[in-house]
Amino acid sequence: MDLDVAQVRAFVRTAEELHFGRAAATLGISQQALSKRIARLESLLRTPLFLRDGRGVSLTGAGQRFLRPARRTLEAADAAVASVTREERPLRVDVWGHLYAPTRTLAQVAGRAGTWVLGHGRDLPSVTDALLDGGVDVAFGRVHPPLRAGLTHRLVRLEPVDAVLGADHPLASEPSLRPDQLSSGVLWAPGPLDRLDFLHRFADRFGVRARTASVNLGLAHFLAGIAEDPRRFALLPADVPLPEVPGLRSVPLVDPTPLYAWSLLWRTGDGHPGLDRLTMACAAEARRSRWLEYDPARDWLPEPPPGSTAQVYPGSTPGGTRADAPAP
């Protein structure tokens, strides 16, 4: 059975759009031509790939199973063409944890990492699916176990975390705070804590029993909720620019300083040359900006690595690219 790449591409695009008209438009062909390609593919495979009814288009069970290997087939075909024409497809990068502004870090390496396109941002489970399905090449955010088979990650940055308080909070005038001083406050989270690994572990570690969640409608809306209760506080990486919300104060946390870990995540065996350039650019910036310094006597990580001596994480010193590293 020989697959026609044009038919496979028509299937994948329709599976992504779940709309025949939009899929045809993105491929630059008529809807009739698109339908014929998919019909021929379904005939070859002897099974329907889409359900078509008055409510729209959806994948059948066979279509769902076919999607991931179909994407990989297209990747292989595109790579074969690129090897001859010397045309390189841009690296597809996605992010998650958008409330913590992951693109701040990527912006510092963008000029040295070759050509890449940025996705719209998802949560970690969705990003994992997209990586395994071949929809994106690499993603950036906080990685935490368990990590699904077939993925590799590399630590890029350890960023100090500040407490954000309202002006009426009892600790708002302090120049710095220990995390345990927040134990009598109310942790204000941008969603259920069981889906926010870092905040969940912080609250457990430092005895914050009172926890409440908002709907994540963006940073300004999230931080405006702090003013509604003078006991509330939020946690944000230190470099996140705060919006113009009256009465907010960002206070450094010390003894220990919580660190938020940013990592690159990609599919094992991905051969896109842009991935090497991106990891090398991140490692160079980590050395220059001292992004990866960690001292267990001074800092706190949810999942600290083995050992008790001050260290600089893998990736902050010269060496091989795309090496595995701990994922705090």
Contacts in CASP RR format, 6 or more apart in sequence:
PFRMAT RR
TARGET T0000
AUTHOR 0000-0000-0000
METHOD contacts of the structure
MODEL  1
MDLDVAQVRAFVRTAEELHFGRAAATLGISQQALSKRIARLESLLRTPLF
LRDGRGVSLTGAGQRFLRPARRTLEAADAAVASVTREERPLRVDVWGHLY
APTRTLAQVAGRAGTWVLGHGRDLPSVTDALLDGGVDVAFGRVHPPLRAG
LTHRLVRLEPVDAVLGADHPLASEPSLRPDQLSSGVLWAPGPLDRLDFLH
RFADRFGVRARTASVNLGLAHFLAGIAEDPRRFALLPADVPLPEVPGLRS
VPLVDPTPLYAWSLLWRTGDGHPGLDRLTMACAAEARRSRWLEYDPARDW
LPEPPPGSTAQVYPGSTPGGTRADAPAP
1 44 0 8 1.000
3 41 0 8 1.000
3 44 0 8 1.000
3 73 0 8 1.000
4 37 0 8 1.000
4 40 0 8 1.000
4 41 0 8 1.000
4 44 0 8 1.000
5 73 0 8 1.000
5 74 0 8 1.000
5 77 0 8 1.000
6 37 0 8 1.000
7 37 0 8 1.000
7 38 0 8 1.000
7 40 0 8 1.000
7 41 0 8 1.000
7 44 0 8 1.000
8 41 0 8 1.000
8 70 0 8 1.000
8 73 0 8 1.000
8 74 0 8 1.000
9 27 0 8 1.000
9 74 0 8 1.000
10 23 0 8 1.000
10 27 0 8 1.000
10 29 0 8 1.000
10 34 0 8 1.000
10 37 0 8 1.000
10 38 0 8 1.000
10 41 0 8 1.000
11 37 0 8 1.000
11 38 0 8 1.000
11 41 0 8 1.000
11 49 0 8 1.000
11 63 0 8 1.000
11 66 0 8 1.000
11 67 0 8 1.000
11 70 0 8 1.000
12 67 0 8 1.000
12 70 0 8 1.000
12 71 0 8 1.000
12 74 0 8 1.000
13 23 0 8 1.000
13 26 0 8 1.000
13 27 0 8 1.000
14 20 0 8 1.000
14 23 0 8 1.000
14 34 0 8 1.000
14 38 0 8 1.000
14 50 0 8 1.000
14 57 0 8 1.000
15 49 0 8 1.000
15 50 0 8 1.000
15 59 0 8 1.000
15 63 0 8 1.000
15 67 0 8 1.000
15 70 0 8 1.000
16 23 0 8 1.000
17 23 0 8 1.000
17 26 0 8 1.000
18 56 0 8 1.000
18 57 0 8 1.000
18 58 0 8 1.000
18 59 0 8 1.000
19 56 0 8 1.000
19 57 0 8 1.000
20 31 0 8 1.000
20 34 0 8 1.000
20 35 0 8 1.000
20 57 0 8 1.000
21 31 0 8 1.000
21 34 0 8 1.000
23 34 0 8 1.000
24 30 0 8 1.000
24 31 0 8 1.000
24 33 0 8 1.000
24 34 0 8 1.000
27 34 0 8 1.000
38 49 0 8 1.000
38 50 0 8 1.000
41 49 0 8 1.000
42 48 0 8 1.000
42 49 0 8 1.000
45 62 0 8 1.000
45 66 0 8 1.000
47 60 0 8 1.000
47 62 0 8 1.000
48 60 0 8 1.000
48 62 0 8 1.000
49 59 0 8 1.000
49 60 0 8 1.000
49 62 0 8 1.000
49 63 0 8 1.000
49 66 0 8 1.000
50 57 0 8 1.000
50 58 0 8 1.000
50 59 0 8 1.000
50 60 0 8 1.000
50 63 0 8 1.000
51 57 0 8 1.000
51 58 0 8 1.000
51 59 0 8 1.000
51 60 0 8 1.000
59 67 0 8 1.000
67 133 0 8 1.000
68 132 0 8 1.000
68 133 0 8 1.000
68 134 0 8 1.000
71 133 0 8 1.000
71 134 0 8 1.000
71 135 0 8 1.000
72 134 0 8 1.000
75 134 0 8 1.000
78 89 0 8 1.000
79 271 0 8 1.000
81 87 0 8 1.000
82 88 0 8 1.000
82 89 0 8 1.000
88 115 0 8 1.000
88 273 0 8 1.000
88 274 0 8 1.000
89 272 0 8 1.000
90 115 0 8 1.000
90 116 0 8 1.000
90 117 0 8 1.000
91 113 0 8 1.000
91 114 0 8 1.000
91 115 0 8 1.000
91 116 0 8 1.000
91 117 0 8 1.000
91 137 0 8 1.000
91 138 0 8 1.000
91 272 0 8 1.000
91 274 0 8 1.000
91 275 0 8 1.000
91 277 0 8 1.000
91 278 0 8 1.000
92 116 0 8 1.000
92 117 0 8 1.000
92 119 0 8 1.000
92 135 0 8 1.000
92 136 0 8 1.000
92 137 0 8 1.000
92 138 0 8 1.000
93 106 0 8 1.000
93 116 0 8 1.000
93 117 0 8 1.000
93 118 0 8 1.000
93 119 0 8 1.000
93 136 0 8 1.000
93 137 0 8 1.000
93 138 0 8 1.000
93 139 0 8 1.000
93 140 0 8 1.000
93 278 0 8 1.000
94 118 0 8 1.000
94 119 0 8 1.000
94 120 0 8 1.000
94 121 0 8 1.000
94 122 0 8 1.000
94 127 0 8 1.000
94 130 0 8 1.000
94 136 0 8 1.000
94 138 0 8 1.000
94 139 0 8 1.000
94 140 0 8 1.000
95 102 0 8 1.000
95 103 0 8 1.000
95 106 0 8 1.000
95 118 0 8 1.000
95 119 0 8 1.000
95 121 0 8 1.000
95 139 0 8 1.000
95 140 0 8 1.000
95 141 0 8 1.000
96 102 0 8 1.000
96 121 0 8 1.000
96 122 0 8 1.000
96 123 0 8 1.000
96 124 0 8 1.000
96 126 0 8 1.000
96 127 0 8 1.000
96 139 0 8 1.000
96 140 0 8 1.000
96 141 0 8 1.000
96 142 0 8 1.000
97 121 0 8 1.000
97 123 0 8 1.000
97 141 0 8 1.000
97 142 0 8 1.000
98 121 0 8 1.000
99 190 0 8 1.000
99 216 0 8 1.000
99 218 0 8 1.000
99 219 0 8 1.000
99 222 0 8 1.000
100 142 0 8 1.000
100 236 0 8 1.000
100 237 0 8 1.000
100 240 0 8 1.000
100 260 0 8 1.000
101 219 0 8 1.000
101 237 0 8 1.000
101 240 0 8 1.000
101 241 0 8 1.000
102 140 0 8 1.000
102 141 0 8 1.000
102 262 0 8 1.000
103 118 0 8 1.000
104 239 0 8 1.000
104 240 0 8 1.000
105 140 0 8 1.000
105 156 0 8 1.000
105 157 0 8 1.000
105 262 0 8 1.000
105 282 0 8 1.000
106 118 0 8 1.000
106 140 0 8 1.000
108 285 0 8 1.000
108 289 0 8 1.000
109 278 0 8 1.000
109 281 0 8 1.000
109 282 0 8 1.000
109 284 0 8 1.000
109 285 0 8 1.000
110 116 0 8 1.000
111 281 0 8 1.000
112 277 0 8 1.000
112 281 0 8 1.000
112 284 0 8 1.000
113 274 0 8 1.000
113 277 0 8 1.000
113 278 0 8 1.000
113 281 0 8 1.000
113 282 0 8 1.000
114 274 0 8 1.000
114 277 0 8 1.000
114 278 0 8 1.000
116 274 0 8 1.000
116 278 0 8 1.000
119 136 0 8 1.000
121 127 0 8 1.000
122 130 0 8 1.000
123 195 0 8 1.000
124 141 0 8 1.000
124 142 0 8 1.000
124 143 0 8 1.000
124 144 0 8 1.000
127 136 0 8 1.000
127 139 0 8 1.000
127 265 0 8 1.000
128 148 0 8 1.000
128 151 0 8 1.000
128 265 0 8 1.000
130 136 0 8 1.000
130 139 0 8 1.000
131 137 0 8 1.000
131 138 0 8 1.000
131 139 0 8 1.000
131 151 0 8 1.000
131 265 0 8 1.000
131 266 0 8 1.000
131 267 0 8 1.000
132 148 0 8 1.000
132 150 0 8 1.000
132 151 0 8 1.000
132 267 0 8 1.000
134 267 0 8 1.000
137 266 0 8 1.000
137 267 0 8 1.000
137 270 0 8 1.000
137 272 0 8 1.000
137 274 0 8 1.000
137 275 0 8 1.000
138 264 0 8 1.000
138 265 0 8 1.000
138 266 0 8 1.000
138 270 0 8 1.000
138 272 0 8 1.000
138 275 0 8 1.000
138 278 0 8 1.000
139 264 0 8 1.000
139 265 0 8 1.000
139 266 0 8 1.000
140 156 0 8 1.000
140 262 0 8 1.000
140 263 0 8 1.000
140 264 0 8 1.000
140 265 0 8 1.000
141 262 0 8 1.000
141 263 0 8 1.000
141 265 0 8 1.000
142 197 0 8 1.000
142 198 0 8 1.000
142 260 0 8 1.000
142 261 0 8 1.000
142 262 0 8 1.000
142 263 0 8 1.000
143 153 0 8 1.000
143 261 0 8 1.000
143 263 0 8 1.000
143 265 0 8 1.000
143 327 0 8 1.000
144 197 0 8 1.000
144 198 0 8 1.000
144 302 0 8 1.000
144 303 0 8 1.000
144 327 0 8 1.000
144 328 0 8 1.000
145 303 0 8 1.000
145 327 0 8 1.000
147 153 0 8 1.000
147 327 0 8 1.000
150 267 0 8 1.000
150 268 0 8 1.000
151 265 0 8 1.000
151 266 0 8 1.000
151 267 0 8 1.000
151 268 0 8 1.000
152 265 0 8 1.000
152 266 0 8 1.000
152 267 0 8 1.000
152 268 0 8 1.000
152 269 0 8 1.000
152 322 0 8 1.000
152 324 0 8 1.000
153 263 0 8 1.000
153 264 0 8 1.000
153 265 0 8 1.000
153 266 0 8 1.000
153 324 0 8 1.000
153 325 0 8 1.000
153 327 0 8 1.000
154 263 0 8 1.000
154 264 0 8 1.000
154 279 0 8 1.000
154 282 0 8 1.000
154 314 0 8 1.000
154 315 0 8 1.000
154 322 0 8 1.000
154 323 0 8 1.000
154 324 0 8 1.000
154 325 0 8 1.000
155 261 0 8 1.000
155 262 0 8 1.000
155 263 0 8 1.000
155 292 0 8 1.000
155 313 0 8 1.000
155 314 0 8 1.000
155 315 0 8 1.000
155 325 0 8 1.000
155 326 0 8 1.000
155 327 0 8 1.000
155 328 0 8 1.000
156 262 0 8 1.000
156 263 0 8 1.000
156 264 0 8 1.000
156 282 0 8 1.000
156 286 0 8 1.000
156 291 0 8 1.000
156 292 0 8 1.000
157 261 0 8 1.000
157 262 0 8 1.000
157 282 0 8 1.000
157 286 0 8 1.000
157 291 0 8 1.000
157 292 0 8 1.000
158 259 0 8 1.000
158 260 0 8 1.000
158 261 0 8 1.000
158 262 0 8 1.000
158 291 0 8 1.000
158 292 0 8 1.000
158 293 0 8 1.000
158 294 0 8 1.000
158 299 0 8 1.000
158 301 0 8 1.000
158 313 0 8 1.000
158 328 0 8 1.000
159 237 0 8 1.000
159 238 0 8 1.000
159 239 0 8 1.000
159 259 0 8 1.000
159 260 0 8 1.000
159 261 0 8 1.000
159 262 0 8 1.000
159 291 0 8 1.000
160 237 0 8 1.000
160 238 0 8 1.000
160 252 0 8 1.000
160 253 0 8 1.000
160 257 0 8 1.000
160 258 0 8 1.000
160 259 0 8 1.000
160 260 0 8 1.000
161 235 0 8 1.000
161 236 0 8 1.000
161 237 0 8 1.000
161 238 0 8 1.000
161 253 0 8 1.000
161 257 0 8 1.000
161 258 0 8 1.000
161 259 0 8 1.000
161 260 0 8 1.000
162 235 0 8 1.000
162 236 0 8 1.000
162 237 0 8 1.000
162 238 0 8 1.000
162 250 0 8 1.000
162 251 0 8 1.000
162 252 0 8 1.000
162 253 0 8 1.000
163 171 0 8 1.000
163 177 0 8 1.000
163 182 0 8 1.000
163 233 0 8 1.000
163 234 0 8 1.000
163 235 0 8 1.000
163 250 0 8 1.000
163 251 0 8 1.000
163 253 0 8 1.000
164 223 0 8 1.000
164 226 0 8 1.000
164 233 0 8 1.000
164 234 0 8 1.000
164 235 0 8 1.000
164 236 0 8 1.000
164 242 0 8 1.000
164 248 0 8 1.000
164 249 0 8 1.000
164 250 0 8 1.000
164 251 0 8 1.000
165 171 0 8 1.000
165 172 0 8 1.000
165 226 0 8 1.000
165 232 0 8 1.000
165 233 0 8 1.000
165 248 0 8 1.000
165 249 0 8 1.000
165 251 0 8 1.000
166 172 0 8 1.000
166 226 0 8 1.000
166 227 0 8 1.000
166 230 0 8 1.000
166 232 0 8 1.000
166 233 0 8 1.000
166 247 0 8 1.000
166 248 0 8 1.000
166 249 0 8 1.000
167 247 0 8 1.000
167 248 0 8 1.000
167 249 0 8 1.000
168 227 0 8 1.000
168 230 0 8 1.000
169 230 0 8 1.000
169 231 0 8 1.000
169 232 0 8 1.000
169 233 0 8 1.000
169 249 0 8 1.000
170 230 0 8 1.000
170 231 0 8 1.000
171 177 0 8 1.000
171 181 0 8 1.000
171 182 0 8 1.000
171 251 0 8 1.000
172 249 0 8 1.000
172 251 0 8 1.000
174 181 0 8 1.000
174 251 0 8 1.000
175 251 0 8 1.000
175 252 0 8 1.000
176 251 0 8 1.000
176 252 0 8 1.000
176 253 0 8 1.000
176 254 0 8 1.000
177 251 0 8 1.000
177 252 0 8 1.000
177 253 0 8 1.000
177 254 0 8 1.000
178 253 0 8 1.000
178 254 0 8 1.000
178 255 0 8 1.000
179 202 0 8 1.000
179 205 0 8 1.000
179 206 0 8 1.000
179 253 0 8 1.000
179 256 0 8 1.000
179 258 0 8 1.000
179 300 0 8 1.000
180 206 0 8 1.000
180 207 0 8 1.000
182 206 0 8 1.000
182 208 0 8 1.000
182 233 0 8 1.000
183 206 0 8 1.000
183 207 0 8 1.000
183 208 0 8 1.000
183 209 0 8 1.000
184 210 0 8 1.000
184 231 0 8 1.000
185 208 0 8 1.000
185 210 0 8 1.000
185 231 0 8 1.000
185 232 0 8 1.000
185 233 0 8 1.000
186 210 0 8 1.000
186 211 0 8 1.000
186 212 0 8 1.000
186 229 0 8 1.000
186 231 0 8 1.000
186 232 0 8 1.000
186 233 0 8 1.000
187 193 0 8 1.000
187 199 0 8 1.000
187 202 0 8 1.000
187 203 0 8 1.000
187 208 0 8 1.000
187 210 0 8 1.000
187 211 0 8 1.000
187 212 0 8 1.000
187 232 0 8 1.000
187 233 0 8 1.000
187 234 0 8 1.000
187 235 0 8 1.000
188 212 0 8 1.000
188 213 0 8 1.000
188 214 0 8 1.000
188 222 0 8 1.000
188 225 0 8 1.000
188 226 0 8 1.000
188 229 0 8 1.000
188 232 0 8 1.000
188 233 0 8 1.000
188 234 0 8 1.000
189 196 0 8 1.000
189 199 0 8 1.000
189 211 0 8 1.000
189 212 0 8 1.000
189 213 0 8 1.000
189 214 0 8 1.000
189 234 0 8 1.000
190 196 0 8 1.000
190 213 0 8 1.000
190 214 0 8 1.000
190 216 0 8 1.000
190 218 0 8 1.000
190 222 0 8 1.000
191 213 0 8 1.000
191 214 0 8 1.000
191 215 0 8 1.000
191 216 0 8 1.000
192 213 0 8 1.000
193 199 0 8 1.000
193 200 0 8 1.000
193 203 0 8 1.000
193 211 0 8 1.000
193 213 0 8 1.000
194 200 0 8 1.000
197 302 0 8 1.000
198 235 0 8 1.000
198 260 0 8 1.000
198 302 0 8 1.000
199 235 0 8 1.000
201 302 0 8 1.000
202 208 0 8 1.000
202 235 0 8 1.000
202 258 0 8 1.000
202 302 0 8 1.000
203 209 0 8 1.000
203 211 0 8 1.000
205 300 0 8 1.000
205 302 0 8 1.000
210 231 0 8 1.000
212 232 0 8 1.000
214 221 0 8 1.000
214 222 0 8 1.000
214 225 0 8 1.000
216 222 0 8 1.000
219 240 0 8 1.000
219 242 0 8 1.000
219 243 0 8 1.000
220 243 0 8 1.000
220 244 0 8 1.000
220 245 0 8 1.000
222 234 0 8 1.000
223 234 0 8 1.000
223 242 0 8 1.000
223 243 0 8 1.000
223 245 0 8 1.000
223 248 0 8 1.000
224 245 0 8 1.000
225 232 0 8 1.000
226 232 0 8 1.000
226 233 0 8 1.000
226 234 0 8 1.000
226 248 0 8 1.000
227 245 0 8 1.000
227 246 0 8 1.000
227 247 0 8 1.000
235 258 0 8 1.000
236 242 0 8 1.000
236 250 0 8 1.000
237 260 0 8 1.000
238 250 0 8 1.000
238 252 0 8 1.000
242 248 0 8 1.000
242 250 0 8 1.000
255 298 0 8 1.000
256 298 0 8 1.000
256 299 0 8 1.000
256 300 0 8 1.000
257 298 0 8 1.000
257 299 0 8 1.000
257 300 0 8 1.000
258 299 0 8 1.000
258 300 0 8 1.000
258 301 0 8 1.000
259 294 0 8 1.000
259 299 0 8 1.000
259 300 0 8 1.000
259 301 0 8 1.000
259 328 0 8 1.000
261 301 0 8 1.000
261 327 0 8 1.000
261 328 0 8 1.000
263 325 0 8 1.000
263 327 0 8 1.000
264 278 0 8 1.000
264 279 0 8 1.000
264 282 0 8 1.000
266 275 0 8 1.000
266 322 0 8 1.000
275 322 0 8 1.000
276 321 0 8 1.000
276 322 0 8 1.000
279 321 0 8 1.000
279 322 0 8 1.000
280 321 0 8 1.000
283 315 0 8 1.000
283 316 0 8 1.000
283 318 0 8 1.000
283 319 0 8 1.000
283 321 0 8 1.000
285 291 0 8 1.000
286 292 0 8 1.000
286 315 0 8 1.000
286 316 0 8 1.000
287 316 0 8 1.000
287 317 0 8 1.000
287 318 0 8 1.000
290 316 0 8 1.000
291 316 0 8 1.000
292 312 0 8 1.000
292 313 0 8 1.000
292 315 0 8 1.000
292 316 0 8 1.000
293 310 0 8 1.000
293 312 0 8 1.000
293 316 0 8 1.000
294 301 0 8 1.000
294 310 0 8 1.000
294 311 0 8 1.000
294 312 0 8 1.000
294 313 0 8 1.000
295 310 0 8 1.000
295 311 0 8 1.000
296 304 0 8 1.000
296 307 0 8 1.000
296 308 0 8 1.000
296 309 0 8 1.000
296 310 0 8 1.000
297 310 0 8 1.000
298 310 0 8 1.000
301 328 0 8 1.000
302 328 0 8 1.000
303 326 0 8 1.000
303 327 0 8 1.000
303 328 0 8 1.000
304 328 0 8 1.000
305 311 0 8 1.000
305 313 0 8 1.000
305 326 0 8 1.000
305 328 0 8 1.000
313 325 0 8 1.000
313 326 0 8 1.000
314 323 0 8 1.000
314 324 0 8 1.000
314 325 0 8 1.000
314 326 0 8 1.000
315 323 0 8 1.000
315 325 0 8 1.000
END
